[in-house]
């Protein structure tokens, strides 16, 4: 397993970063999603954990129209430019271990040129309330050289009371620009119970 240099910018909600390195647009990007299991504590000590099965997915749009959707039952886009690592059904059991539970690789060079927005989102398969999940993070990594992975930015979603009653959220999105691509952090819960409803909500409100 190749280690990632974790020295990227810590983004805040609504902030953005260009997907470039030393003035050059990136060709390949790895998006990592990391979350924690629910920890049950008594007198400050953890006595049990509950597995958290979150599904990270990515919806691809062209001029506000859905073109493709990559998720745990469809691990690659039709053009092969987007690839999903597969389903993690547990989360970090002992706090943030610094590794990604699921990853999505995007080859920006071979991505369908009509695609202008790539939206990353999370859904709780078991319908676990997001307020009870300790954390969810997304990281953007330059994966052009698989032997020299370097984090460009990370975004830590604050799982506070605003997430109460929600089981889905939009993490962030890639947006095509005249010079390349930008990543915009979102970190907002959405009213959706499954993948289909997530895509419908995103289509209406986030592209």
Buried (B, 14 or more C-beta within 10 A) or exposed (E): EEEBEEEBEEBEBEBBBBBBEEEEBBBBBBBBBBBBBBBEEEEEEEEEBBEBBBBBBBBBBBEEEBBBBBBBEBBEBEBEBBBBBEBBEBBBBEEEEEEBBBBBBBBBEBBBEEBBBBBBBBBBBEEBBBBBBBBBBBBBBBBBEEEEBBBBBBBBBEBEEEBEEBBBBBBBBBBBEEEBBBBBBBBBBBEBEBBEBBBBBBBEEBB
